[in-house]
């Protein structure tokens, strides 16, 4: 069954509980991986490298939505790391996607949550090359 994996930003927020930069970037990484590795989420394995805590770990929720790799299927994992990136593997092809630096929003800002949501919604509209660096790895 062919299922579309294009989700509007509101669906990312609904799945994740709120809208933030890391779910948006993870979603876009997952979509990119499907375009490059094939549209079969059963044939792709995703590894999300991050601190293992929020907000970095939110990348994994986005990767699940964008790629179709899920905890239930067992084809996604979170690997604790000091650097943040995702790797996707299918057959002989392996790609690494590394987020570009994010704008910092002060948590002292009284409108912090609103500013984070606005920023994440803006990120959703950007082309992939403005969100992450893509490289083939061996």
N, CA, C and O atoms as a Tinker XYZ file with bonds, in Angstrom:
   552  protein
     1  N      0.846000   -1.173000    0.000000    73     2
     2  CA     0.000000    0.000000    0.000000    64     1     3
     3  C      0.897000    1.243000    0.000000    63     2     4     5
     4  O      1.769000    1.384000    0.857000    81     3
     5  N      0.684000    2.118000   -0.940000    73     3     6
     6  CA     1.452000    3.362000   -1.045000    64     5     7
     7  C      0.836000    4.406000   -0.122000    63     6     8     9
     8  O     -0.296000    4.841000   -0.331000    81     7
     9  N      1.584000    4.801000    0.889000    73     7    10
    10  CA     1.103000    5.790000    1.847000    64     9    11
    11  C      1.940000    7.051000    1.744000    63    10    12    13
    12  O      3.164000    6.990000    1.857000    81    11
    13  N      1.299000    8.195000    1.531000    73    11    14
    14  CA     2.078000    9.435000    1.479000    64    13    15
    15  C      2.647000    9.772000    2.854000    63    14    16    17
    16  O      2.019000    9.508000    3.880000    81    15
    17  N      3.837000   10.355000    2.861000    73    15    18
    18  CA     4.472000   10.752000    4.115000    64    17    19
    19  C      4.706000   12.247000    4.163000    63    18    20    21
    20  O      5.664000   12.718000    4.776000    81    19
    21  N      3.841000   12.977000    3.524000    73    19    22
    22  CA     3.944000   14.433000    3.582000    64    21    23
    23  C      3.004000   14.928000    4.668000    63    22    24    25
    24  O      1.786000   14.787000    4.562000    81    23
    25  N      3.569000   15.496000    5.689000    73    23    26
    26  CA     2.784000   15.991000    6.810000    64    25    27
    27  C      2.942000   17.498000    6.919000    63    26    28    29
    28  O      4.059000   18.012000    6.863000    81    27
    29  N      1.829000   18.210000    7.076000    73    27    30
    30  CA     1.940000   19.652000    7.337000    64    29    31
    31  C      2.504000   19.864000    8.742000    63    30    32    33
    32  O      2.484000   18.965000    9.582000    81    31
    33  N      2.998000   21.055000    8.967000    73    31    34
    34  CA     3.663000   21.373000   10.230000    64    33    35
    35  C      2.753000   21.107000   11.438000    63    34    36    37
    36  O      3.239000   20.713000   12.498000    81    35
    37  N      1.459000   21.314000   11.291000    73    35    38
    38  CA     0.522000   21.078000   12.408000    64    37    39
    39  C      0.500000   19.600000   12.799000    63    38    40    41
    40  O      0.315000   19.274000   13.971000    81    39
    41  N      0.687000   18.703000   11.829000    73    39    42
    42  CA     0.711000   17.271000   12.136000    64    41    43
    43  C      1.991000   16.883000   12.873000    63    42    44    45
    44  O      1.978000   15.983000   13.712000    81    43
    45  N      3.088000   17.557000   12.562000    73    43    46
    46  CA     4.319000   17.310000   13.322000    64    45    47
    47  C      4.101000   17.678000   14.782000    63    46    48    49
    48  O      4.481000   16.936000   15.687000    81    47
    49  N      3.481000   18.841000   14.996000    73    47    50
    50  CA     3.200000   19.298000   16.365000    64    49    51
    51  C      2.233000   18.352000   17.067000    63    50    52    53
    52  O      2.400000   18.055000   18.250000    81    51
    53  N      1.233000   17.883000   16.349000    73    51    54
    54  CA     0.239000   16.979000   16.953000    64    53    55
    55  C      0.905000   15.673000   17.385000    63    54    56    57
    56  O      0.643000   15.183000   18.484000    81    55
    57  N      1.751000   15.114000   16.546000    73    55    58
    58  CA     2.439000   13.864000   16.869000    64    57    59
    59  C      3.387000   14.036000   18.052000    63    58    60    61
    60  O      3.436000   13.195000   18.949000    81    59
    61  N      4.134000   15.128000   18.042000    73    59    62
    62  CA     5.221000   15.337000   19.001000    64    61    63
    63  C      4.768000   15.998000   20.306000    63    62    64    65
    64  O      5.426000   15.854000   21.336000    81    63
    65  N      3.650000   16.718000   20.260000    73    63    66
    66  CA     3.149000   17.394000   21.457000    64    65    67
    67  C      3.382000   18.887000   21.440000    63    66    68    69
    68  O      2.741000   19.628000   22.184000    81    67
    69  N      4.294000   19.334000   20.597000    73    67    70
    70  CA     4.544000   20.762000   20.377000    64    69    71
    71  C      5.409000   20.864000   19.130000    63    70    72    73
    72  O      5.859000   19.850000   18.596000    81    71
    73  N      5.638000   22.074000   18.673000    73    71    74
    74  CA     6.457000   22.267000   17.484000    64    73    75
    75  C      7.796000   22.867000   17.878000    63    74    76    77
    76  O      7.853000   23.906000   18.535000    81    75
    77  N      8.861000   22.213000   17.475000    73    75    78
    78  CA    10.203000   22.713000   17.755000    64    77    79
    79  C     11.123000   22.444000   16.581000    63    78    80    81
    80  O     10.781000   21.668000   15.689000    81    79
    81  N     12.281000   23.075000   16.570000    73    79    82
    82  CA    13.211000   22.946000   15.448000    64    81    83
    83  C     13.668000   21.510000   15.171000    63    82    84    85
    84  O     13.810000   21.124000   14.011000    81    83
    85  N     13.898000   20.722000   16.215000    73    83    86
    86  CA    14.468000   19.399000   15.989000    64    85    87
    87  C     13.489000   18.423000   15.352000    63    86    88    89
    88  O     13.908000   17.576000   14.563000    81    87
    89  N     12.193000   18.511000   15.667000    73    87    90
    90  CA    11.256000   17.615000   14.981000    64    89    91
    91  C     11.142000   18.003000   13.519000    63    90    92    93
    92  O     11.025000   17.136000   12.653000    81    91
    93  N     11.176000   19.300000   13.235000    73    91    94
    94  CA    11.101000   19.750000   11.842000    64    93    95
    95  C     12.322000   19.263000   11.060000    63    94    96    97
    96  O     12.182000   18.716000    9.966000    81    95
    97  N     13.505000   19.461000   11.613000    73    95    98
    98  CA    14.721000   19.041000   10.912000    64    97    99
    99  C     14.750000   17.520000   10.752000    63    98   100   101
   100  O     15.116000   17.022000    9.688000    81    99
   101  N     14.371000   16.782000   11.788000    73    99   102
   102  CA    14.322000   15.327000   11.682000    64   101   103
   103  C     13.349000   14.859000   10.617000    63   102   104   105
   104  O     13.639000   13.929000    9.865000    81   103
   105  N     12.193000   15.506000   10.554000    73   103   106
   106  CA    11.193000   15.170000    9.537000    64   105   107
   107  C     11.771000   15.375000    8.141000    63   106   108   109
   108  O     11.648000   14.513000    7.271000    81   107
   109  N     12.399000   16.522000    7.943000    73   107   110
   110  CA    12.960000   16.825000    6.627000    64   109   111
   111  C     14.119000   15.884000    6.291000    63   110   112   113
   112  O     14.302000   15.521000    5.129000    81   111
   113  N     14.899000   15.487000    7.292000    73   111   114
   114  CA    15.959000   14.499000    7.066000    64   113   115
   115  C     15.357000   13.173000    6.606000    63   114   116   117
   116  O     15.855000   12.547000    5.670000    81   115
   117  N     14.289000   12.754000    7.268000    73   115   118
   118  CA    13.627000   11.506000    6.899000    64   117   119
   119  C     13.090000   11.537000    5.481000    63   118   120   121
   120  O     13.226000   10.563000    4.741000    81   119
   121  N     12.480000   12.650000    5.098000    73   119   122
   122  CA    11.957000   12.800000    3.734000    64   121   123
   123  C     13.109000   12.745000    2.719000    63   122   124   125
   124  O     13.002000   12.101000    1.675000    81   123
   125  N     14.196000   13.425000    3.041000    73   123   126
   126  CA    15.366000   13.438000    2.165000    64   125   127
   127  C     15.896000   12.010000    1.987000    63   126   128   129
   128  O     16.212000   11.595000    0.872000    81   127
   129  N     15.988000   11.271000    3.084000    73   127   130
   130  CA    16.486000    9.893000    3.021000    64   129   131
   131  C     15.613000    9.038000    2.109000    63   130   132   133
   132  O     16.133000    8.245000    1.324000    81   131
   133  N     14.305000    9.188000    2.202000    73   131   134
   134  CA    13.413000    8.419000    1.327000    64   133   135
   135  C     13.650000    8.763000   -0.134000    63   134   136   137
   136  O     13.644000    7.880000   -0.992000    81   135
   137  N     13.858000   10.042000   -0.419000    73   135   138
   138  CA    14.112000   10.452000   -1.804000    64   137   139
   139  C     15.407000    9.845000   -2.335000    63   138   140   141
   140  O     15.477000    9.457000   -3.501000    81   139
   141  N     16.423000    9.760000   -1.498000    73   139   142
   142  CA    17.735000    9.277000   -1.939000    64   141   143
   143  C     17.884000    7.758000   -1.884000    63   142   144   145
   144  O     18.613000    7.180000   -2.691000    81   143
   145  N     17.202000    7.108000   -0.943000    73   143   146
   146  CA    17.409000    5.673000   -0.723000    64   145   147
   147  C     16.257000    4.804000   -1.197000    63   146   148   149
   148  O     16.347000    3.578000   -1.150000    81   147
   149  N     15.184000    5.418000   -1.650000    73   147   150
   150  CA    14.023000    4.657000   -2.088000    64   149   151
   151  C     12.878000    4.836000   -1.123000    63   150   152   153
   152  O     13.085000    5.129000    0.054000    81   151
   153  N     11.688000    4.663000   -1.613000    73   151   154
   154  CA    10.481000    4.999000   -0.857000    64   153   155
   155  C      9.936000    3.845000   -0.015000    63   154   156   157
   156  O      8.759000    3.850000    0.346000    81   155
   157  N     10.772000    2.862000    0.299000    73   155   158
   158  CA    10.316000    1.723000    1.093000    64   157   159
   159  C     10.870000    1.835000    2.516000    63   158   160   161
   160  O     12.052000    1.572000    2.738000    81   159
   161  N     10.025000    2.224000    3.485000    73   159   162
   162  CA    10.522000    2.400000    4.852000    64   161   163
   163  C     10.955000    1.095000    5.526000    63   162   164   165
   164  O     11.580000    1.127000    6.586000    81   163
   165  N     10.632000   -0.042000    4.926000    73   163   166
   166  CA    11.078000   -1.318000    5.482000    64   165   167
   167  C     12.507000   -1.642000    5.047000    63   166   168   169
   168  O     13.160000   -2.500000    5.642000    81   167
   169  N     12.994000   -0.954000    4.005000    73   167   170
   170  CA    14.324000   -1.230000    3.468000    64   169   171
   171  C     15.371000   -0.236000    3.961000    63   170   172   173
   172  O     16.531000   -0.302000    3.552000    81   171
   173  N     14.971000    0.679000    4.833000    73   171   174
   174  CA    15.870000    1.715000    5.333000    64   173   175
   175  C     16.049000    1.547000    6.837000    63   174   176   177
   176  O     15.103000    1.212000    7.549000    81   175
   177  N     17.259000    1.782000    7.310000    73   175   178
   178  CA    17.526000    1.817000    8.752000    64   177   179
   179  C     18.046000    3.205000    9.088000    63   178   180   181
   180  O     18.904000    3.742000    8.387000    81   179
   181  N     17.524000    3.782000   10.165000    73   179   182
   182  CA    17.929000    5.121000   10.601000    64   181   183
   183  C     18.617000    5.043000   11.957000    63   182   184   185
   184  O     18.186000    4.311000   12.849000    81   183
   185  N     19.687000    5.803000   12.095000    73   183   186
   186  CA    20.370000    5.976000   13.379000    64   185   187
   187  C     20.441000    7.468000   13.655000    63   186   188   189
   188  O     20.956000    8.239000   12.844000    81   187
   189  N     19.919000    7.868000   14.811000    73   187   190
   190  CA    19.917000    9.275000   15.208000    64   189   191
   191  C     20.959000    9.433000   16.309000    63   190   192   193
   192  O     20.817000    8.868000   17.394000    81   191
   193  N     21.991000   10.194000   16.030000    73   191   194
   194  CA    23.080000   10.440000   16.973000    64   193   195
   195  C     22.829000   11.772000   17.662000    63   194   196   197
   196  O     22.698000   12.807000   17.008000    81   195
   197  N     22.763000   11.739000   18.983000    73   195   198
   198  CA    22.485000   12.957000   19.749000    64   197   199
   199  C     22.764000   12.690000   21.228000    63   198   200   201
   200  O     23.205000   11.605000   21.606000    81   199
   201  N     22.501000   13.688000   22.041000    73   199   202
   202  CA    22.733000   13.560000   23.483000    64   201   203
   203  C     21.830000   12.512000   24.129000    63   202   204   205
   204  O     22.134000   12.004000   25.209000    81   203
   205  N     20.732000   12.196000   23.474000    73   203   206
   206  CA    19.765000   11.263000   24.052000    64   205   207
   207  C     18.729000   11.951000   24.915000    63   206   208   209
   208  O     17.844000   11.297000   25.468000    81   207
   209  N     18.832000   13.268000   25.035000    73   207   210
   210  CA    17.862000   14.045000   25.812000    64   209   211
   211  C     17.313000   15.178000   24.943000    63   210   212   213
   212  O     17.881000   15.522000   23.906000    81   211
   213  N     16.197000   15.744000   25.391000    73   211   214
   214  CA    15.592000   16.846000   24.656000    64   213   215
   215  C     16.473000   18.076000   24.754000    63   214   216   217
   216  O     17.183000   18.233000   25.747000    81   215
   217  N     16.456000   18.931000   23.787000    73   215   218
   218  CA    15.659000   18.897000   22.569000    64   217   219
   219  C     16.273000   18.067000   21.449000    63   218   220   221
   220  O     15.600000   17.795000   20.455000    81   219
   221  N     17.552000   17.650000   21.584000    73   219   222
   222  CA    18.197000   16.918000   20.490000    64   221   223
   223  C     17.473000   15.618000   20.142000    63   222   224   225
   224  O     17.351000   15.273000   18.967000    81   223
   225  N     16.998000   14.903000   21.147000    73   223   226
   226  CA    16.343000   13.620000   20.892000    64   225   227
   227  C     15.032000   13.781000   20.128000    63   226   228   229
   228  O     14.512000   12.805000   19.587000    81   227
   229  N     14.495000   14.991000   20.078000    73   227   230
   230  CA    13.271000   15.254000   19.310000    64   229   231
   231  C     13.502000   15.010000   17.823000    63   230   232   233
   232  O     12.551000   14.809000   17.067000    81   231
   233  N     14.766000   15.029000   17.406000    73   231   234
   234  CA    15.114000   14.722000   16.027000    64   233   235
   235  C     14.552000   13.353000   15.639000    63   234   236   237
   236  O     14.094000   13.169000   14.511000    81   235
   237  N     14.584000   12.395000   16.565000    73   235   238
   238  CA    14.130000   11.030000   16.283000    64   237   239
   239  C     12.646000   10.980000   15.948000    63   238   240   241
   240  O     12.241000   10.198000   15.088000    81   239
   241  N     11.825000   11.797000   16.605000    73   239   242
   242  CA    10.398000   11.822000   16.271000    64   241   243
   243  C     10.195000   12.299000   14.843000    63   242   244   245
   244  O      9.377000   11.749000   14.106000    81   243
   245  N     10.943000   13.326000   14.457000    73   243   246
   246  CA    10.843000   13.818000   13.088000    64   245   247
   247  C     11.317000   12.792000   12.074000    63   246   248   249
   248  O     10.693000   12.619000   11.027000    81   247
   249  N     12.417000   12.109000   12.375000    73   247   250
   250  CA    12.932000   11.078000   11.472000    64   249   251
   251  C     11.894000    9.980000   11.292000    63   250   252   253
   252  O     11.710000    9.486000   10.180000    81   251
   253  N     11.212000    9.588000   12.366000    73   251   254
   254  CA    10.181000    8.556000   12.250000    64   253   255
   255  C      9.081000    8.985000   11.286000    63   254   256   257
   256  O      8.688000    8.218000   10.407000    81   255
   257  N      8.587000   10.209000   11.451000    73   255   258
   258  CA     7.511000   10.687000   10.580000    64   257   259
   259  C      7.971000   10.837000    9.135000    63   258   260   261
   260  O      7.246000   10.470000    8.211000    81   259
   261  N      9.159000   11.369000    8.938000    73   259   262
   262  CA     9.625000   11.638000    7.586000    64   261   263
   263  C     10.061000   10.411000    6.810000    63   262   264   265
   264  O      9.854000   10.334000    5.599000    81   263
   265  N     10.661000    9.455000    7.495000    73   263   266
   266  CA    11.232000    8.292000    6.805000    64   265   267
   267  C     10.347000    7.056000    6.867000    63   266   268   269
   268  O     10.444000    6.181000    6.006000    81   267
   269  N      9.499000    6.975000    7.861000    73   267   270
   270  CA     8.733000    5.752000    8.071000    64   269   271
   271  C      9.504000    4.715000    8.873000    63   270   272   273
   272  O      8.972000    3.644000    9.164000    81   271
   273  N     10.748000    5.012000    9.234000    73   271   274
   274  CA    11.497000    4.133000   10.140000    64   273   275
   275  C     10.906000    4.336000   11.535000    63   274   276   277
   276  O     10.788000    5.472000   11.994000    81   275
   277  N     10.539000    3.264000   12.202000    73   275   278
   278  CA     9.856000    3.414000   13.484000    64   277   279
   279  C     10.422000    2.469000   14.543000    63   278   280   281
   280  O     11.069000    1.467000   14.237000    81   279
   281  N     10.155000    2.826000   15.789000    73   279   282
   282  CA    10.548000    1.965000   16.902000    64   281   283
   283  C      9.855000    0.616000   16.805000    63   282   284   285
   284  O     10.457000   -0.418000   17.095000    81   283
   285  N      8.594000    0.622000   16.400000    73   283   286
   286  CA     7.833000   -0.622000   16.292000    64   285   287
   287  C      8.418000   -1.589000   15.280000    63   286   288   289
   288  O      8.422000   -2.800000   15.504000    81   287
   289  N      8.912000   -1.062000   14.166000    73   287   290
   290  CA     9.542000   -1.904000   13.144000    64   289   291
   291  C     10.982000   -2.235000   13.517000    63   290   292   293
   292  O     11.585000   -3.147000   12.951000    81   291
   293  N     11.524000   -1.496000   14.465000    73   291   294
   294  CA    12.895000   -1.750000   14.908000    64   293   295
   295  C     13.957000   -1.275000   13.935000    63   294   296   297
   296  O     15.093000   -1.749000   13.973000    81   295
   297  N     13.595000   -0.339000   13.060000    73   295   298
   298  CA    14.593000    0.133000   12.102000    64   297   299
   299  C     15.000000    1.588000   12.343000    63   298   300   301
   300  O     15.381000    2.303000   11.416000    81   299
   301  N     14.912000    2.006000   13.598000    73   299   302
   302  CA    15.460000    3.289000   14.022000    64   301   303
   303  C     16.065000    3.103000   15.406000    63   302   304   305
   304  O     15.561000    2.336000   16.227000    81   303
   305  N     17.149000    3.817000   15.644000    73   303   306
   306  CA    17.776000    3.777000   16.964000    64   305   307
   307  C     18.312000    5.158000   17.303000    63   306   308   309
   308  O     18.636000    5.951000   16.418000    81   307
   309  N     18.398000    5.431000   18.600000    73   307   310
   310  CA    19.057000    6.638000   19.081000    64   309   311
   311  C     20.399000    6.206000   19.663000    63   310   312   313
   312  O     20.463000    5.326000   20.521000    81   311
   313  N     21.465000    6.836000   19.186000    73   311   314
   314  CA    22.816000    6.529000   19.637000    64   313   315
   315  C     23.342000    7.759000   20.373000    63   314   316   317
   316  O     23.425000    8.843000   19.796000    81   315
   317  N     23.695000    7.592000   21.641000    73   315   318
   318  CA    24.215000    8.736000   22.406000    64   317   319
   319  C     25.533000    9.207000   21.805000    63   318   320   321
   320  O     26.448000    8.426000   21.543000    81   319
   321  N     25.589000   10.532000   21.597000    73   319   322
   322  CA    26.739000   11.121000   20.928000    64   321   323
   323  C     26.870000   12.583000   21.331000    63   322   324   325
   324  O     25.881000   13.236000   21.663000    81   323
   325  N     28.088000   13.088000   21.298000    73   323   326
   326  CA    28.317000   14.507000   21.563000    64   325   327
   327  C     27.980000   15.369000   20.353000    63   326   328   329
   328  O     27.794000   16.579000   20.485000    81   327
   329  N     27.901000   14.756000   19.179000    73   327   330
   330  CA    27.533000   15.491000   17.975000    64   329   331
   331  C     26.176000   15.008000   17.477000    63   330   332   333
   332  O     25.789000   13.861000   17.700000    81   331
   333  N     25.464000   15.897000   16.805000    73   331   334
   334  CA    24.106000   15.600000   16.344000    64   333   335
   335  C     24.126000   15.358000   14.837000    63   334   336   337
   336  O     24.562000   16.211000   14.065000    81   335
   337  N     23.649000   14.185000   14.433000    73   335   338
   338  CA    23.481000   13.874000   13.015000    64   337   339
   339  C     22.628000   12.620000   12.906000    63   338   340   341
   340  O     22.379000   11.936000   13.899000    81   339
   341  N     22.184000   12.327000   11.694000    73   339   342
   342  CA    21.441000   11.100000   11.428000    64   341   343
   343  C     22.113000   10.361000   10.293000    63   342   344   345
   344  O     22.637000   10.970000    9.360000    81   343
   345  N     22.093000    9.040000   10.381000    73   343   346
   346  CA    22.576000    8.208000    9.286000    64   345   347
   347  C     21.449000    7.308000    8.832000    63   346   348   349
   348  O     20.674000    6.793000    9.637000    81   347
   349  N     21.376000    7.129000    7.522000    73   347   350
   350  CA    20.371000    6.274000    6.913000    64   349   351
   351  C     21.091000    5.281000    6.013000    63   350   352   353
   352  O     22.002000    5.649000    5.271000    81   351
   353  N     20.675000    4.014000    6.085000    73   351   354
   354  CA    21.313000    2.954000    5.313000    64   353   355
   355  C     20.239000    2.161000    4.588000    63   354   356   357
   356  O     19.199000    1.820000    5.151000    81   355
   357  N     20.524000    1.876000    3.314000    73   355   358
   358  CA    19.671000    1.003000    2.519000    64   357   359
   359  C     20.569000    0.272000    1.539000    63   358   360   361
   360  O     21.269000    0.910000    0.752000    81   359
   361  N     20.562000   -1.040000    1.569000    73   359   362
   362  CA    21.449000   -1.843000    0.727000    64   361   363
   363  C     22.892000   -1.376000    0.906000    63   362   364   365
   364  O     23.432000   -1.429000    2.011000    81   363
   365  N     23.508000   -0.924000   -0.166000    73   363   366
   366  CA    24.910000   -0.504000   -0.128000    64   365   367
   367  C     25.063000    1.000000    0.094000    63   366   368   369
   368  O     26.186000    1.495000    0.194000    81   367
   369  N     23.964000    1.724000    0.171000    73   367   370
   370  CA    24.015000    3.183000    0.247000    64   369   371
   371  C     23.877000    3.637000    1.697000    63   370   372   373
   372  O     23.005000    3.170000    2.430000    81   371
   373  N     24.760000    4.560000    2.099000    73   371   374
   374  CA    24.719000    5.117000    3.454000    64   373   375
   375  C     24.898000    6.623000    3.325000    63   374   376   377
   376  O     25.824000    7.093000    2.665000    81   375
   377  N     23.996000    7.382000    3.968000    73   375   378
   378  CA    24.120000    8.836000    3.957000    64   377   379
   379  C     24.106000    9.372000    5.382000    63   378   380   381
   380  O     23.459000    8.819000    6.271000    81   379
   381  N     24.834000   10.455000    5.569000    73   379   382
   382  CA    24.863000   11.146000    6.861000    64   381   383
   383  C     24.304000   12.546000    6.648000    63   382   384   385
   384  O     24.712000   13.260000    5.732000    81   383
   385  N     23.366000   12.927000    7.508000    73   383   386
   386  CA    22.745000   14.245000    7.454000    64   385   387
   387  C     23.025000   14.951000    8.773000    63   386   388   389
   388  O     22.652000   14.464000    9.840000    81   387
   389  N     23.681000   16.096000    8.690000    73   387   390
   390  CA    24.095000   16.846000    9.873000    64   389   391
   391  C     23.392000   18.193000    9.889000    63   390   392   393
   392  O     23.534000   18.969000    8.944000    81   391
   393  N     22.632000   18.490000   10.949000    73   391   394
   394  CA    21.933000   19.782000   10.997000    64   393   395
   395  C     22.916000   20.947000   10.960000    63   394   396   397
   396  O     23.991000   20.894000   11.558000    81   395
   397  N     22.529000   21.987000   10.254000    73   395   398
   398  CA    23.302000   23.224000   10.273000    64   397   399
   399  C     23.003000   23.949000   11.581000    63   398   400   401
   400  O     21.980000   23.677000   12.210000    81   399
   401  N     23.873000   24.865000   12.005000    73   399   402
   402  CA    23.644000   25.563000   13.284000    64   401   403
   403  C     22.274000   26.246000   13.330000    63   402   404   405
   404  O     21.820000   26.843000   12.353000    81   403
   405  N     21.641000   26.139000   14.484000    73   403   406
   406  CA    20.316000   26.726000   14.692000    64   405   407
   407  C     20.423000   28.088000   15.362000    63   406   408   409
   408  O     21.368000   28.373000   16.097000    81   407
   409  N     19.438000   28.905000   15.088000    73   407   410
   410  CA    19.321000   30.198000   15.773000    64   409   411
   411  C     19.047000   29.931000   17.250000    63   410   412   413
   412  O     18.236000   29.069000   17.588000    81   411
   413  N     19.709000   30.655000   18.112000    73   411   414
   414  CA    19.498000   30.498000   19.552000    64   413   415
   415  C     18.435000   31.486000   20.022000    63   414   416   417
   416  O     18.514000   32.682000   19.739000    81   415
   417  N     17.452000   30.977000   20.735000    73   415   418
   418  CA    16.395000   31.813000   21.307000    64   417   419
   419  C     16.517000   31.710000   22.819000    63   418   420   421
   420  O     16.511000   30.612000   23.375000    81   419
   421  N     16.626000   32.832000   23.468000    73   419   422
   422  CA    16.826000   32.862000   24.916000    64   421   423
   423  C     15.606000   32.314000   25.645000    63   422   424   425
   424  O     14.472000   32.700000   25.358000    81   423
   425  N     15.849000   31.414000   26.590000    73   423   426
   426  CA    14.752000   30.886000   27.405000    64   425   427
   427  C     14.227000   31.935000   28.370000    63   426   428   429
   428  O     13.176000   31.744000   28.982000    81   427
   429  N     14.942000   33.034000   28.514000    73   427   430
   430  CA    14.468000   34.144000   29.343000    64   429   431
   431  C     13.395000   34.962000   28.628000    63   430   432   433
   432  O     12.693000   35.757000   29.253000    81   431
   433  N     13.271000   34.764000   27.326000    73   431   434
   434  CA    12.258000   35.465000   26.543000    64   433   435
   435  C     10.874000   35.055000   27.062000    63   434   436   437
   436  O     10.578000   33.862000   27.118000    81   435
   437  N     10.009000   36.025000   27.448000    73   435   438
   438  CA     8.685000   35.674000   27.967000    64   437   439
   439  C      7.815000   34.948000   26.935000    63   438   440   441
   440  O      6.865000   34.255000   27.298000    81   439
   441  N      8.139000   35.108000   25.662000    73   439   442
   442  CA     7.398000   34.434000   24.593000    64   441   443
   443  C      8.210000   33.283000   24.000000    63   442   444   445
   444  O      8.083000   32.970000   22.816000    81   443
   445  N      9.036000   32.665000   24.823000    73   443   446
   446  CA     9.957000   31.627000   24.358000    64   445   447
   447  C      9.250000   30.539000   23.546000    63   446   448   449
   448  O      9.670000   30.241000   22.427000    81   447
   449  N      8.191000   29.946000   24.086000    73   447   450
   450  CA     7.501000   28.850000   23.392000    64   449   451
   451  C      6.951000   29.307000   22.049000    63   450   452   453
   452  O      7.071000   28.594000   21.052000    81   451
   453  N      6.354000   30.478000   22.017000    73   451   454
   454  CA     5.815000   31.023000   20.770000    64   453   455
   455  C      6.944000   31.283000   19.766000    63   454   456   457
   456  O      6.794000   30.991000   18.580000    81   455
   457  N      8.054000   31.821000   20.227000    73   455   458
   458  CA     9.189000   32.103000   19.340000    64   457   459
   459  C      9.788000   30.810000   18.780000    63   458   460   461
   460  O     10.169000   30.751000   17.611000    81   459
   461  N      9.867000   29.788000   19.614000    73   459   462
   462  CA    10.369000   28.482000   19.158000    64   461   463
   463  C      9.446000   27.922000   18.078000    63   462   464   465
   464  O      9.917000   27.428000   17.054000    81   463
   465  N      8.135000   27.995000   18.302000    73   463   466
   466  CA     7.179000   27.491000   17.312000    64   465   467
   467  C      7.276000   28.262000   16.003000    63   466   468   469
   468  O      7.251000   27.665000   14.926000    81   467
   469  N      7.386000   29.578000   16.089000    73   467   470
   470  CA     7.510000   30.396000   14.869000    64   469   471
   471  C      8.786000   30.037000   14.112000    63   470   472   473
   472  O      8.779000   29.904000   12.888000    81   471
   473  N      9.866000   29.884000   14.847000    73   471   474
   474  CA    11.141000   29.540000   14.227000    64   473   475
   475  C     11.056000   28.163000   13.563000    63   474   476   477
   476  O     11.530000   27.985000   12.441000    81   475
   477  N     10.459000   27.197000   14.248000    73   475   478
   478  CA    10.315000   25.853000   13.691000    64   477   479
   479  C      9.448000   25.877000   12.434000    63   478   480   481
   480  O      9.764000   25.207000   11.451000    81   479
   481  N      8.363000   26.639000   12.458000    73   479   482
   482  CA     7.496000   26.757000   11.278000    64   481   483
   483  C      8.271000   27.374000   10.112000    63   482   484   485
   484  O      8.088000   26.974000    8.962000    81   483
   485  N      9.128000   28.340000   10.408000    73   483   486
   486  CA     9.966000   28.939000    9.364000    64   485   487
   487  C     10.938000   27.904000    8.796000    63   486   488   489
   488  O     11.114000   27.825000    7.580000    81   487
   489  N     11.567000   27.116000    9.657000    73   487   490
   490  CA    12.493000   26.081000    9.197000    64   489   491
   491  C     11.807000   25.111000    8.240000    63   490   492   493
   492  O     12.413000   24.652000    7.272000    81   491
   493  N     10.548000   24.805000    8.513000    73   491   494
   494  CA     9.773000   23.875000    7.686000    64   493   495
   495  C      9.719000   24.344000    6.231000    63   494   496   497
   496  O      9.643000   23.521000    5.318000    81   495
   497  N      9.757000   25.660000    6.009000    73   495   498
   498  CA     9.619000   26.221000    4.659000    64   497   499
   499  C     10.942000   26.292000    3.898000    63   498   500   501
   500  O     10.940000   26.534000    2.690000    81   499
   501  N     12.060000   26.089000    4.573000    73   499   502
   502  CA    13.368000   26.249000    3.941000    64   501   503
   503  C     13.750000   25.029000    3.102000    63   502   504   505
   504  O     13.286000   23.921000    3.371000    81   503
   505  N     14.589000   25.228000    2.092000    73   503   506
   506  CA    15.092000   24.075000    1.337000    64   505   507
   507  C     16.037000   23.234000    2.199000    63   506   508   509
   508  O     16.636000   23.730000    3.153000    81   507
   509  N     16.156000   21.967000    1.849000    73   507   510
   510  CA    16.987000   21.037000    2.624000    64   509   511
   511  C     18.400000   21.554000    2.851000    63   510   512   513
   512  O     18.946000   21.410000    3.944000    81   511
   513  N     18.995000   22.156000    1.827000    73   511   514
   514  CA    20.394000   22.591000    1.943000    64   513   515
   515  C     20.584000   23.715000    2.949000    63   514   516   517
   516  O     21.716000   24.014000    3.328000    81   515
   517  N     19.501000   24.343000    3.388000    73   515   518
   518  CA    19.597000   25.352000    4.442000    64   517   519
   519  C     19.324000   24.764000    5.828000    63   518   520   521
   520  O     19.414000   25.468000    6.834000    81   519
   521  N     18.991000   23.473000    5.874000    73   519   522
   522  CA    18.692000   22.805000    7.144000    64   521   523
   523  C     19.787000   21.834000    7.581000    63   522   524   525
   524  O     20.095000   21.731000    8.769000    81   523
   525  N     20.367000   21.130000    6.624000    73   523   526
   526  CA    21.367000   20.127000    6.984000    64   525   527
   527  C     22.348000   19.896000    5.845000    63   526   528   529
   528  O     22.071000   20.172000    4.678000    81   527
   529  N     23.501000   19.378000    6.234000    73   527   530
   530  CA    24.543000   18.988000    5.293000    64   529   531
   531  C     24.356000   17.506000    4.987000    63   530   532   533
   532  O     24.213000   16.698000    5.905000    81   531
   533  N     24.356000   17.147000    3.715000    73   531   534
   534  CA    24.182000   15.753000    3.307000    64   533   535
   535  C     25.482000   15.238000    2.706000    63   534   536   537
   536  O     26.114000   15.911000    1.891000    81   535
   537  N     25.873000   14.034000    3.120000    73   535   538
   538  CA    27.079000   13.432000    2.552000    64   537   539
   539  C     26.927000   11.921000    2.470000    63   538   540   541
   540  O     26.367000   11.289000    3.365000    81   539
   541  N     27.432000   11.356000    1.390000    73   539   542
   542  CA    27.485000    9.907000    1.250000    64   541   543
   543  C     28.686000    9.429000    2.055000    63   542   544   545
   544  O     29.745000   10.057000    2.033000    81   543
   545  N     28.521000    8.323000    2.761000    73   543   546
   546  CA    29.628000    7.776000    3.549000    64   545   547
   547  C     29.827000    6.310000    3.189000    63   546   548   549
   548  O     28.919000    5.653000    2.681000    81   547
   549  N     31.011000    5.815000    3.456000    73   547   550
   550  CA    31.287000    4.414000    3.117000    64   549   551
   551  C     31.560000    3.604000    4.350000    63   550   552
   552  O     31.813000    2.403000    4.257000    81   551
